[in-house]
Amino acid sequence: REPLNKSISQFNRSFSISNSNCNKKDVSVTLVWTDSPAKMGCTNCLINHLALSAKKESKAQKQYFPNGKKKLDGTNNVQRIRFPVTNGEIVHVQVEVNEKTGGGLDPLNPKQEFSLVVSGCGLKKIKYMSSPSTVPSQSAQPSLSTQPSLS
């Protein structure tokens, strides 16, 4: 489990792909968290808003969003992205406090732990010498990072 709060608003991991010997050549990234209880009868019920995104470093520099959306997901506390990869590509995964489409964190308890699972054949975590916050970011395109599995 990883925490996000007022001082740490992003979690990034990056992976290299070495899948030339793999039958399935895709990556699956899943983010889940247990949200604070919402008020009865709510229509937009998330209290803590987190966002998942992934980006491939390739000629096309494609960015991916969860649950079939074309932007950050502001309504679900379970988010999944699946996309194809090729040998030699770099994948960045990012979890961030979502103030763009959501409301950020609960002001009364501004901390949210989450679990992230990144799976696929041939994933290798990239270790950066500097802090995770220096992993390539995407402001117009959310920044990303990945880890084979966090729980």
PLY file of the C-alpha trace (Angstrom):
ply
format ascii 1.0
element vertex 151
property float x
property float y
property float z
element edge 150
property int vertex1
property int vertex2
end_header
0.00 0.00 0.00
1.20 3.45 -0.89
-0.08 6.72 0.62
-0.91 10.00 -1.09
-1.42 13.13 0.98
-0.91 16.91 0.93
2.88 16.62 0.63
3.00 13.55 -1.67
0.39 13.97 -4.40
1.90 11.63 -7.06
3.23 8.10 -7.22
5.28 7.17 -10.31
6.87 3.97 -11.59
8.49 3.14 -14.92
9.08 -0.18 -16.68
11.01 -1.39 -19.66
9.44 -4.00 -21.89
11.37 -7.09 -22.92
8.64 -9.30 -24.36
10.07 -10.81 -27.55
9.51 -14.31 -26.11
5.97 -13.59 -24.84
2.69 -14.83 -26.31
0.62 -12.00 -24.82
2.10 -8.57 -25.48
0.02 -6.25 -23.36
0.19 -4.51 -20.00
-2.58 -4.30 -17.41
-2.51 -1.60 -14.71
-5.08 -1.67 -11.89
-5.56 0.92 -9.13
-7.87 0.36 -6.15
-8.49 2.15 -2.87
-11.01 2.02 -0.05
-12.65 5.41 0.02
-14.07 7.18 3.06
-17.83 6.64 3.57
-19.98 9.03 1.54
-23.27 10.63 2.54
-26.45 8.64 1.95
-28.18 9.48 -1.31
-25.09 11.01 -2.92
-24.77 11.14 -6.70
-21.03 11.85 -6.89
-19.93 9.66 -4.00
-16.13 9.59 -4.03
-14.55 11.47 -1.13
-10.88 10.97 -2.06
-10.24 11.38 -5.76
-7.25 9.51 -7.21
-6.41 9.20 -10.89
-4.54 6.55 -12.86
-2.81 7.09 -16.19
-0.15 5.35 -18.24
2.09 6.46 -21.06
4.23 4.60 -23.56
7.52 6.07 -24.65
7.49 5.24 -28.31
7.33 7.08 -31.61
3.65 7.83 -31.01
3.99 8.79 -27.26
0.53 7.39 -26.54
-1.21 8.07 -23.23
-3.84 5.77 -21.73
-6.68 6.37 -19.28
-8.73 3.90 -17.24
-12.09 2.28 -17.78
-12.31 3.12 -21.49
-12.20 6.88 -20.88
-10.35 9.49 -22.91
-9.41 11.46 -19.78
-8.77 10.94 -16.07
-11.48 9.00 -14.22
-13.10 11.13 -11.51
-15.85 8.71 -10.42
-14.42 5.24 -9.69
-12.22 3.86 -6.92
-11.34 0.86 -9.10
-9.53 1.86 -12.29
-7.93 -0.37 -14.93
-5.92 0.31 -18.07
-4.93 -2.30 -20.66
-2.83 -1.59 -23.72
-0.48 -3.33 -26.16
3.29 -2.97 -25.87
6.24 -3.96 -28.01
9.74 -5.08 -27.14
12.03 -2.20 -26.11
9.30 0.29 -25.15
9.25 2.15 -21.83
5.98 2.40 -19.89
5.32 5.06 -17.24
2.46 4.65 -14.74
1.18 7.40 -12.49
-1.28 7.62 -9.63
-2.08 11.16 -8.55
-4.47 13.10 -6.36
-7.11 14.10 -8.89
-8.02 17.73 -8.50
-8.75 18.08 -12.24
-11.96 16.03 -12.45
-12.48 15.30 -8.77
-12.12 17.16 -5.53
-8.70 16.02 -4.38
-8.51 14.60 -0.86
-10.91 14.87 2.07
-9.90 18.10 3.86
-10.71 16.53 7.25
-8.42 13.53 6.62
-6.14 14.37 3.65
-4.50 10.95 3.25
-5.40 8.02 1.02
-3.64 4.68 0.71
-4.00 2.71 -2.51
-2.90 -0.51 -4.15
-1.48 -0.67 -7.65
-0.82 -3.80 -9.71
1.06 -3.62 -13.00
1.30 -6.90 -14.88
2.45 -8.16 -18.24
5.04 -10.46 -19.72
8.55 -9.00 -19.83
8.05 -6.02 -17.46
11.19 -4.83 -15.71
11.04 -2.01 -13.17
13.36 0.88 -13.99
15.31 2.20 -11.03
15.99 5.91 -11.22
18.90 7.46 -9.34
16.78 10.48 -8.38
13.44 10.72 -6.61
10.27 9.31 -8.25
8.91 12.82 -8.71
11.53 13.37 -11.43
10.12 10.60 -13.60
8.87 12.17 -16.86
5.60 13.90 -16.09
2.63 14.73 -18.22
0.76 17.83 -17.11
-1.30 17.94 -20.25
-0.63 14.22 -20.28
-0.47 12.98 -16.65
2.93 11.79 -15.52
3.44 8.12 -15.02
5.37 5.37 -13.39
4.95 1.65 -12.76
5.82 -1.21 -10.49
5.29 -4.93 -11.16
3.02 -5.20 -8.16
2.25 -3.18 -5.09
-0.13 -4.29 -2.43
0 1
1 2
2 3
3 4
4 5
5 6
6 7
7 8
8 9
9 10
10 11
11 12
12 13
13 14
14 15
15 16
16 17
17 18
18 19
19 20
20 21
21 22
22 23
23 24
24 25
25 26
26 27
27 28
28 29
29 30
30 31
31 32
32 33
33 34
34 35
35 36
36 37
37 38
38 39
39 40
40 41
41 42
42 43
43 44
44 45
45 46
46 47
47 48
48 49
49 50
50 51
51 52
52 53
53 54
54 55
55 56
56 57
57 58
58 59
59 60
60 61
61 62
62 63
63 64
64 65
65 66
66 67
67 68
68 69
69 70
70 71
71 72
72 73
73 74
74 75
75 76
76 77
77 78
78 79
79 80
80 81
81 82
82 83
83 84
84 85
85 86
86 87
87 88
88 89
89 90
90 91
91 92
92 93
93 94
94 95
95 96
96 97
97 98
98 99
99 100
100 101
101 102
102 103
103 104
104 105
105 106
106 107
107 108
108 109
109 110
110 111
111 112
112 113
113 114
114 115
115 116
116 117
117 118
118 119
119 120
120 121
121 122
122 123
123 124
124 125
125 126
126 127
127 128
128 129
129 130
130 131
131 132
132 133
133 134
134 135
135 136
136 137
137 138
138 139
139 140
140 141
141 142
142 143
143 144
144 145
145 146
146 147
147 148
148 149
149 150
